Amino acid sequence: MNERIEHCLYQAGLTAQGCWDELDDYAKEGIEKFAELIVRECLDQCYNRGMNDELYAGQLKAAAYIEEHFGVE
């Protein structure tokens, strides 16, 4: 699991007091996938805003930073 996603899970209380350990593999994979999908949705917003937009270069930089930060490609 990516360190940043794990940190977010901790902040949400899912890794506190053994909660994460009590989940089965299916639930863990589902939660991790959900976090990844949220990150991908954010990336889609950066990438798909429009090539003619003056801010597009900045959006691409933001998307690259998000990808690196969360380890999502």
Secondary structure, DSSP 8 states (H G I E B T S, - for coil): --HHHHHHHHHTTSSGGGHHHHS-HHHHHHHHHHHHHHHHHHHHHHHTS-TT-TTHHHHHHHHHHHHHHHT--
